[in-house]
Amino acid sequence: MSPERDPLVGTWRLVAVSAHDAEGKAIPEPNGPAPSGLLIYTAEGTIAVLISQGGRRRLSADRVAAPAEERAEAFQTFFAYGGRYSVDGDRVIHHVEVSSVENWVGTELIRGLKLDGQRLTLRTPRLLVGGEARVTELVWERCDQ
């Protein structure tokens, strides 16, 4: 699809993350202070997502030689996935083909979709994160125009 036919096509930068628990109570800084991320939708139907918590620490050595605790923290504070995507009304479905979280490979991540000019809001369904149910909303801003 061309960008004229698919308004998602392009590169988006994460500008805000909010989350609420099952009772609707706000979860402060669900991705740490000042999280960052990139979201890329291509005209060929491919998606790539990279999200980093704010305040991440550098490893003391390379990604293999660093102590296990550092590597575990690095994994816990960053995730990425990619694959194909499709749109169904006010939802976008990410068909995961590769992911830093292997459990997601072969799954569909369904997100509520709202596009307002140069802003894109994606909302998760209620998911378990750290053993607790939450809904997360991510606001992205187009950065390729």
GIDATA-V505221 format. One record per helix or strand of 3 or more residues. SS is the DSSP state (2 for helix, 1 for strand). FROM is the first residue (numbers start at 1). LEN is the number of residues. If there is no record, write none. Layout:
# GIDATA-V505221
<<SS FROM LEN> <SS FROM LEN>>
This chain:
# GIDATA-V505221
<<1 10 12> <1 36 6> <1 46 7> <2 68 9> <1 78 11> <1 91 9> <2 102 3> <1 108 9> <1 119 6> <1 127 3> <1 132 11>>
